[in-house]
Amino acid sequence: MSKQDSLWFKSLRWLQNKLVHTIVVPHEPFKDLNLDPDKPLAYVMKTESVSDIAALSEITADLGLPSPYQPLEVGGESAPRVVCLEGAKPLMGKRESNHFFLNSFMSLLKIHKERPELDIQLVPVSLYWGRTPGKEDDTMKAAVLERENPTWLRKCLMILFLGRHNFVQFSSAVSLRYMADEHGTDKRIAQKLARVARVHFSRQRKVMTGPVLPKRQALFHALINSETLKKAIQEEAASKKITEVEARAKAMEYLDEIAADYSDSLVRIAERFLTWLWNKLYKGINIKGAEEVRRLHHDGHEIIYVPCHRSHMDYLLLSYILYYQGMVPPHIAAGINLNFWPAGPMFRRGGAFFIRRSFRGNKLYTTVFREYLDQLFTKGYSVEYFTEGGRSRTGRLLAPKTGMLAMTLNSVLRGMKRPVTLVPVYLGYDHVMEVATYHKELSGKKKKKESVWQVFGALRKLGNFGQGYVNFGKPITLHSFLNEQKPDWKEEIAKEPEQRPKWLTPMVNTLANQVMTNINDAAAVSSVTLTSLVLLASEQNALERSQLEKQLDLYLKLLKDLPYTSYTSVVEGDGKSLVQQGLELKKIKLDSDPLGDIISIDESIAVAMTYYRNNIIHLMVIPSLVASCLTQHEHISRDEIIDIIKDFYPLLQAELFMGVEDTDKLVGQILDLFIAQGLVTEDDGFSIIETEVNQLLLLAGTVGETLQRYAIIFNLLAVCPKMERSDLERESHKLAQRLGALHGITAPEFYDKKLYGALSVKLKELGYLSDNGNKVDVQRIRERANGLLRSSVRQTIVDSVTAEHKD
């Protein structure tokens, strides 16, 4: 009988299993790490440990992985299933020599030398009993619960006190066949493998636990005594005619207001509460792209998360997901409005640092905040901030605020050595708790100040909110971004380190737009967002059930066959299952009559549903514009459709943060798909199959309100070509209100002044608002916009513009 099958070991494993709750990272190793189930697999662990191997054995069966107790049989030969780098640390004395463990690597390499067809996957496995990073002056606690090299006694204490927070992390496999073919199979290669593995485990621990935490007051004093803050304090004293002692006290007051006070104990407690909360709220949280972020952490990048901002839940959701994905929750830049009792102190202990809405006119506060942010970057803490500044009230991304991005880029320019990488994050929900409040605010109701009563009120209304979505977008490494935008930036900064470069502001604006584009590139399509997109484009927001299911199938076909980007995710299932999900979530309603079922959006929540549609409208706006061309112009040619899309795309890009690289190619692919689906034929131009016209009309309806906005703008410019930006924004908004009242347009963004402001900026950039603006282009786009509208809407716009400017 083997050692692990003895009654003693079975009893120990049974007891450990009762004390331990293990979280696996990543949750699906075969999928996320590209493991090959047909190839043999061995595990690499840092330290030989009975408890670690027992914990690993408890989860391998559920994951479809071989048990660590199961020998690795290869062609009649037996090899170790688990390879360790070192022996267990004894209670007294020195650890035994590593020679025995090195032989395990050598035996695996020897088998590869003898069997050329063999390829064993070597999978590193890390175990973490608790994730306390420790503090700079830890003493007794570190001695009792020393995590990296515990003796068997300390390991027993760790299992007893921290067993409910055991994390097992699998890493990408190393191909031993590749190692053998490229580097050989001798002892030197075995030693190299062991060295690489040690470095890997050291980095992995830092990713999981984060850097050591400083004492808050010690951090304050270090910052206050920095040369930059000393100078700022002197300037504050001189400008405000106060003593330096008073100015210094004010700086300390600012630091106390701003700084986080991260507590891993609170994070562990919050993890249990949030697990209960997400299980109460959502049927599941869907995650995409976490493995790439883990790799960036592992490679030593300073990570800055830049999510979209839908809800106050965003702060909690992203930190929770990162914790369960084996990464340290970030320090979060939170609005000072959230610093109310009891939420403020709890957020601060959870890693939040607070930021005022405006720094303007307060140079000392600006310097204190910048120095604190620099310190976070320097010490290696990941950071999170929302580039939109506040929560989106319409479901679309807001125009970015560039202050935090400018400070981050400045940190790089000041000599940050480690690569600094922005990670855009798309956050989506089947239900956003604040949506009803948003629409009250958009209709003119004053925004309520956050308070504890709002928190309790929200918790009281908890229900089935469907699914949540966290998609990590394409990262932006700032050093690479700077090199692309300004190849000689290092030399220029070195010459004039105190001078603010003239190119910095436009570069920050370019970066901000790229961040927003990358967020939208990672959008998550759900049953709620897609169903609302279809129904809100229909008459009376209602369709026969079979027609709705058929339309959803077409949209799913477009999204899956022509993926927007590799970072986008699309809900599984077909039109029928999506309708069922919408009914279960009570986002749509079912009415039946003798002729069949009708699915509709209740009038009371129709405006609210525009919020969910707007989350993903950018994914379908070009297919919708193509459909609009097909339905409004008989026998239109492929080239004519491409030309129309080219005219409108810069405006779509400006308001929807789209990043389509080749619109010509995409339009061609969409048309080919329409032909393959039997919607149109192409001879001397396109003809719609008569029985399928409703599908294209519904699809065209998605871009209808957008085209109406463009028609308003270009009809105004055609009549008043020298109109100033401010006048164009005001007149466009006024006409939009009139058009909405006459034609029943209720979408909040249709009346959003900020949207017309963003469009006017793009129009000026394109040359349409200059004194010598291209009248030919304006007239052409005006005619194209008018030509894609219903005749009644077109007439209202033309008549209104003419009446307003008949002079």
N, C-alpha and C positions, 0 to 999 in steps of 0.2 A: 504494500500500500504506500502511495506517495505521501510526502509530508503534508501537502495541502488537503489530502483526503482524511487525515487523522481527526479523531473526535475533538482534540484540543483546538486545532485550527478551524474546524467547522464551527465550534462554539464561539471562538473569537470573532469569526466573520459574521455569525448570526447576531452577536451583541453589537458589533460595529454597524451592521445594517440597520439596526433599530435606532441608533444614535445619529446616523448620517443621512443628510438629504443632499443629493448630488445634482448640480446643474452642468449640463454638457455644452461646450462651446467648440465649434459651431453645432447647432442643433441637428443638422443633417450632414455628417462628415462626408458621405459618399458624394452628395450633390455639391457641397460647397468647396471641398478640397480635391475634387476630381479623382477620387480613389477608384482603382480598377478592381471590381469584385472577382475578376478571373485570375488575378495575380496574387501570389502568396504575400502575406503581410506580417511584419514584426514591429514591435513597439520599442521605442527608445525612451528611457526614463532617467532622470538626473541621479536619483539615489535609490539604492536597493531598499525597499520598504515593504514589509508584509501588509501594512494597512493600506498603502497606496495601490498595491496590486489587487488587494481585495476589493477596494472601491472601484477600480477599473473593471474588475470582473463582473460587478453588479450591473454595469450599463452596457457592456459589449453585446450581450444577447439581444437587447432591445434595438440596438443600432445595426444589427446584422453583421457585426464584426466578430472575429474569432476571439475566444476567451484567452486571457494571458496565461491561464493554466494549461491550455491545450498545446502540446508540442508542435513545432513547425516541421512537418514531414515533407521532405523533398526527395523524390526518387529513391525511397528506401532509406535515406539518411535523416537523422533527427538533428535539428538546429534549435537554438534558444528562441522562444517566442518573444521574450522580453530581454532587451539589452540595457544594462545600467552603466552609468559613467563612473560610479563610485559606490563603495559599500556604506552600510548604515553607520551613523556616528555613535560610538559606544558611550555609555554613561561615564566611564572613566577611561583615560588613556587616549591613544591615537587611533585614527581610522586605519583600517587595513590597507595594504598596497593596492593600487588600481590595476596591477598587472593581470589579475584574474579577469577583471571586467573588460580589459582591452582584448583579451583572447576571444571574447564573444564576437567582437567586430571581425576579428581575423578569421574565425571559423565561418562566418557568413560570406566573407570575401573569398575564402578558399573554395566554398561550394560553387560560387560563380565562376571561378577559374576552371573548375572541373566540368561544369555544365553550362556551355555557351548560350543555351536557349533560356536559361533561368533569369528572372527579373523579380527580386524580392523588393517590395515597397517598405521602406523604413519610415515609420510614422512617429515623430516625437510626441510624447504625451506629458503634459505638465499638470500637477495637482496642487491646488491652493486651499489650505484649510483656513478660511477667513481671508480677507483682503486688506488688512490694515497696512497702510503705507509706512506707519511709524512717524514720530516727530523728531525734530533735531536734537532734543534733549531727553529722549526716552531712556529710562533706566530699568526699574524693576519690571515693568510690563514686558519690555523687550527680552529681559532675562528669562521670564517665565514662559512667554509664548514666542520664543525665537523661531522664525518660520523657515528660514533658508536651510539651516543645518541643524534640525532638532535631534536630540537624543530620543530613545524610545519612550522615556518618561515624559519629556516635553510633548512628544507626539500624542501620547495618551491624553494629556491635558488639552491639547488642541482639538482632539476628536470630541472630548467631553464638552468643551465650551464653544467650539466653533464648527462642530460637525454638521450643523444645519446650514452652513454656508460653505459647503465644499464645491469647488469648481474643478472640472476636468476639461482641459483644453487640448484638442487635437490640432496638429499643425500639418502643413502640406508635406506629402511624402517625398522622400529622397529615393531615387532609383539606384539600387545597388548595381544594376547592370551598367548604367551610365558611368558610375564611379569606377567600376572595374575596367570598363573599356577605355575610359579617358585617362585614368590615373594609375591603373594597375591594382594588384591585390596583396602587396607586401605590408609589412608592419608599419611602414611610414604612412601609408594611406589610412590604416586603421587609427593611427594616432591623430591624423588630420581630421578624420571623421569625428573623433572624440572631442577635439578642440572646437570644431565648428558647432557641435552639439552643445558644449558648455556655454559658448557665446549666445547661442540661440535661447537656451533656458534663462540666461541672465536677462536678455532683452525681453523675453516673454513675461518674466516676473514684473518688470517695470511697466509693461503695457497693462497688466492685470491690476497692479496695486497703485501705480502712479509714483511720482517722486515723493521724497520725504517732505512732510508738512512743516513749515516754519512756525514758531511761536508768533502769534499775531503782534504783540507789542514789540518784540524783537525786530520783526519785519518793518514796523512803523518807524522805529528809531534808525534803522539802516537807510530807509528811504529819506527821512527827514535830513539825515546827515550827508546825503549825496550832493555832489557839487551842483547839479541842476536845480534841486529844490532849495539849496542854500541861496543860490542866486535869485530864484523866484521869490523867496521870503524877503530878501533884501529889497527887491523891486516893489513888492507889496507894501512893505513898511514905508518906503519913500513916497509911493503914489497915494497911499491912504493916510499918510502923516500919523502913523502909529509906530509903536516900538517893535523891534524885531522879535521880542518875546511874545507880543500879542499876535504878530503875523505868524510866528511859528505855532502858536496855540491854535490859530485858525486853520493852518495846514493840517495839524493833527486831528482837528475836528472833521475836516474834509475826508481824511483817510479813514477815520472811524465810521463816517457815513457811507463811504464807498466799499470798503474791503469786506471780502467774504471771511467766514470763520469755519472752514470745512471741518466736519466731524464725521469720521467713518462710522461711529456708533449710531449717529442719527440716520446715516444712509442705510445701515442695516435694518433699523426699525422702519424707515420709510419704505424699504424694499418690500417688507411684509404687508404694509398698508396698501402700497401701490399694486401688489399682486392681487389683493382682495378687490381693489378698486377696478382694475382692468377686467378682472373676471366678472365683476358686477356690471360693468358698462358694455364691454365688447365681447363678441364671440371669438375674436382672434385679432392679433396684431400681425400684419403681413410686412415682412422685412426684405429688402433687396439691396445688395451691394455692400454689406457689412464686412465681407472678407477683404475687400480692397482697402478699406479704412484700417482694419487690423494690420494689414501689411505695411501701410504707411507708418503707423505707430511703431511697429517692430523695427522699421528701417530708420527710426530716430527722427521722424518729422515732428515739428511743432504743429499740432492740428487745431484748426479753428473752424468750428461748425457754423455754417451760415444757413439756417433753415428759413423757410417761408413762415409766416405768422398768421395762423387761422384762429387760434384759441389760447386761452390761458393754460389749457391742458398741454400745450406744446412743450413748456418747460419740463413738466413731469414726464411726458411720454419719451422724449429723446434721451433724457438722463437714465430712465428706467431701461430702455432698449440697449443703450450702450453698456450699462452695468451687466445685463444678461448676455451681452455679446462678448464679454471678457475684456471690456475696456473701462477705464476710469470715467465716471461722470464728469463733465466739464465744469469749469467755473463759468457761470452764466451772467451776462450783462442784462440786468433786469431794470425796468423803469422804476424810478423812485416812488411812483404811485403804488407800487406793490409792497413798499416798506411800511406796512401797517401791522399792528399786533392782532393775532399771533403769527400770521403768515410770514411777515418780514423776518423775524428772528429765525424761524424754521428754514425759510429759503436761504438765509445767510449761512446757516449751519450746513445746508445742503450744497453749498458752493456758489450761491448767487452773490454777485457784487452789484451795487446799485448805481445807477447813472441818471443824472438830471436830464430833463428834456432839452435844455439848451445850456451851452457853455458861454454863450456870447457875453462879452464884457467882464468876464471873471477869469483873468489870466492865471491867477494862483490855482483855482480849481482845475483849470485845463491842464496845468503842469503836473499837479498832484495825480490827476487821473491818468495822464499819459505815462508817468513814472510807475504807477501801480501796474498798469497794463504791461509795460515793458518787463517788470519784475516777474509777472506771471509767465510771459514768454520765455524769459531767461531761465527760470527754474524748471521749465518743461511741463507746466500745467496746460492741459487742453482748455480751450476757451470757446464759448458759444455766444453769438449775438445775432440779432435780427436786423438785416439790412433794410427792411421795410420801415423800421422804426416802431410802428404800431401794428395792430391786427387789421387785416383786410376786412372791410365791411361789405365788399361785393363778391368776394370769392376769387377775384383776379389778383395777381401780384401788384403791389403798389410800386410807384416809382421809388427807387432806392435812396436811402439817406446815406451819405458818403463819409460821415464823420469817423465812425469806427474803422472803416476800411482805410481811410487816410492815415489814421494813427498806426494801424497794422503795417501799412506800407512804409511809413516813417521808421518803424522799428527795424525793418529790413535794411533800409538805407543807412541807418545808424550803425550797422555792422553786425547784425544778427547772423551768427555763423551757421546754425542748424537750418535746414530747409524748412520754410514756413509754408504750410499748405492749407488752403481754404477748401472745405468739404461742403458743397451745397447739399441741402437736405430738403426733399419734398415731404411734407406732412399732410396727410389727408384723413378724413373721417367720413363715415356714412351719416354721422349726425354731429353737428357742431352746436354745443349747448347755447352759445351766445347769438345764434343767427337771428332770433326774434328781436333781441336787443339792438343788433346792428341796424335792422330796418327801421326801428323807431328813431335811432340816431340819424340815419340818412334822411328821414322825413322831417327832421328839424328838432326832435326832442333832445334836450340837454343830456350829455353823457354823465352817467352816475359815477360818483367817486367810489373806488374799490373799498370794500370793508369786510369785516368778519361775517356780517349778516348775509352778504352776497354769497360767501363761501358756503355757509350753512344752507342757504336757500337752494344753491345749485346741488349740494349733496342730497337734499331732500327729494329732488326730482329725478334721481338716478333711475335709468331704465335700460331697455335693450337698445343700444346705440349701434348695433351691427358690427362692422369691422373698422379697424384703424390701419393706416398705411404709413410706413417709414421707408422711403427710397433714398439711398445715398447717390448723389449725382457725380458727374465727372469732376475730380479734384483739380484745383488750380494751384500749382506750386509757384509762389511769388518770385523766387529767384529766376525761374524759367520765364515767367511772364515778363519780368523786367528786361531780361536778355532779348526777348522777342520784340518788345516795344521800343527799347532804348539800349542797343548793344553796348554803348560806351558809358553806361550810367555809373559804373564803379569809378572810372577815371574822373568823371565830372564831379562826383560827390567828394572824392579825395582832394581835388583842387580847392573846392569851396564848401567845406563841411557844414558851415553855419548858414549858408545861403539856401533858401528854399528854391528848388529848381522850377523854372517856368512850366516845364512839361508835366509837373506832378499832378496838378488839378485835372487836366484832360485825361491823364493816364488813370487816375482814380475813377473818373466817370466811365471810362472804357471798362475798367475792372468791375465796377458795380453792375454794369449792364451784362457783362459776361457771367457774373454770379447769378443774376436773375434768370438769364437764359438757361444756365445749367440746372437751376432748380426746376424750371418748367420742362426741361428735357427728361427729368426723372419722374414725371407725373404718373400717378396711379389711377388707372381706369377701374371703376367699381360699378356694381349694379345700379347704385343710386345716381352716380354722376352720368352714366350713359343713358339710363332710362329718362332722367330729367332732360337731357340733351334732345332726345327724340320728341317727348311729349310737349315740351315748350315750343317746339317748331311747328306744332300741329294746330289746326283750328280748334278753339275752345279747350286746348290742352287735353284732348281725349282722342283715343284711337280704338278701333276694334282690336281685341286681344291678338288675333292671328296676324293682323297687320303690324302691330307693335313688335311681336316676336320676330317677324320676317325682317323688319327694319333693323332691329338689334343684331340679327345674324349678319346683315350686310355690314354694319359698323364694326362688328367683331372681326369680320373677314378683312376689312380695310386695315384695322389696327394690328392684326397679327401677320398678315401677308406683307404689309408695307410698314414695318415698325418705325415709329417716329425717331427713336434712338434706341441703343442697346440698354439704356438705363430706365426706359419706360416699362411699366408693368401693366398687364391687361388681365382682368378678372377671368377665371376659368369658367367654363360652362357655355351654354347657348342662350338664345333669346328667351326660350321658355323658362329656364332656371333663373335668369336675371329678373324676369317679371315676378316670379314667385318670391324671390328675395325682397323685391321692392314692396310686395304686399305684406310680407311678414314684418317688415320694418315700419309699415304704415306710412310710407312716403307716397304711395299711390293707392287708389281705391278701385274696387271692382263693382260694377253694376251689370246686371243681366236683364235681358229682355228676350222675347221669343226668337229673335234673330241671332242671339249669341251674347258673348261677354264684351263689355266695354271697359277699358282701363283709362283712368283719368287722374289728373292732379286736382285735389280739392282746391276750390277757389281761395280758401282761407290760407293755404300755404303755398300758393303758386309763386308769389314773389320770393318767398324763402327758398324755393327750389332753384331759382336762378343762381343762387350762391353755389350750389353743387355743380350745376351746368358749367359755370364760369371757371371752376377748377380745371377743367379739361378742354375747354372750347378751342384752345390753340391747337390741339391735336387733330381736330376735325375741320378747321376753318378752311384749309385749302381744298380738301375734297368737297366741301360745301360750296366754295366759290366755283369750282369746276362744274358742279351740278347746276349752279345758278346760270352759268354760261350756256349749258346744254338746254335748259328749260326755257330760257328767254330768247334764244337765237336759233332759228331753224338752220340746219345745214352749216353750222359754224365749223371752221376747220381747226385742226390741231394747233397750227401756228397762231391762229387768232386767239384761241384760249390761252396759250402760253403768254402772248403779248398782254392780255388783260390781267393775268395774274402778276406779271412783272410790274405793271403800273401800281397795283394795290399792295404788293408784298411789303415795300418799305414802311407803309403805314401800319400794316398788320404786325410787322416786326417790332415797331416802336411801342405799340400799345399792348401786345401780347408776349413780348420777350421771346420771339421765335428764333430758332437757329438753323433753319433749313439751309443747307449748303448749296444745293443744286435744285432750284425750283423747276427748271425745264425738265429735268429727269423725273422728278416726283410727279409732275402733272402728266407726263407720258405714262408713268406706271399706273396712275389712278385711272386714266382713260382705258388702258389695256385691261385693267381689272373690271371696269364697267362692261367692256365688250365680252370678257370671259364669263361674266355673271349674267349675260343676256339682257342687259339694261339698254344698250345702244348698239347700233351698227355704224360702220365707217365706210363710206364710199367717197362721194364728192362732198365731204363734210359729214357730220354726225347726225344720225336720226335716232330718236328715242323709240324703243319698242312700246307700242301703245299701251299694252297691259301693265307695263312697269313704270309708267310716268309718275305715279304717286310716290314711289320710292325716291326718285330723284327730286321731286318737289319738296318732300319732307327734308331731305338732306340739304337742299338749297336754303330752306328756312332758317338753318342755324346761323348763316352769315347775313341774314336779312337786315337785322337791326344795325349791324356794323356798316353795311352798304348805305343804309339810310343816313348815318352820321357823315359818311364820306360825301354823299350827294349834297347834304346841307352845306358842308364846308366848300366844296368845289363850285356849287351854284353861287355862293356868296362871293368867292374869288373871281368867278367869271364876270359877275356884275360890278364888283368893286376890286379890281386887280391890285390897287395900292393900299388895301386895307391893312392897318396895323395889327400886330399879333393880339394885343389886348382887346381890340374891337372885334376881331375874328372870334376869339374865345367867347366874348359876351354875346355876340349875335348868334353864334352857333348854339350856345346853351339855350338862348331864348326861343329859337326856332325848334330845337329838340323838344322843349316843353310843350309847344303848340302841337307839334306832330304827334307826340305821345298822347295828348288829350283827345285829339281827333281820331287816332287809330288804335287806341287802347294799349299802348306800349307801357309796361309796368316795370321792366328791368331797371334796377337802381343805377347801373353804370351808364344807362342811356342819358341820364341827367347829371352825371358826375362832372363837375367843373374841372377837376384835376385831370380827367381824361382828355378833355378838349385842350387843356393847357399842354399836356404831353404831345398831342398831335400837332399843335401849332409850332412847338419847338422842332419837330421833325420836318414840318413843311418849310420852315425857315432854312433848316440845314439842307434840304433838297432844292432850295432856290425858288420856291413858289411864292415867297413873301418878300422878295427883294424888289426894289424899284423897277428893275428891268427884268422882272420875273417872266418866265417863258409862257406867254399867253396861249401858244399853240398847245403846249402840254396840259395846261389847265383846262382848256376847252375839250381836249380829247378825253381826259379822265372824267370831266363832268358828264360828257355824253355817254361814256362807258358806265359810270355809276348810275345815271338816270336809266340807261337801257337795261339794267339788271333789276330794276324795281317794278313792283306792281303799278299799273297805270294810275290807280287812285292815290297811292302814296307819292308817286312822282309828281302828279299834278298839284298836290298840296304843297310840296317843297317849292316847286317853280312859282306857283302863285304867291306863296308867302314871301319868298325872296323878292319877287317883282314888286309886291305891294309895299314892302319895307323900304325898298331902294328905288322907287319909281322916279325919283328926281334925277 
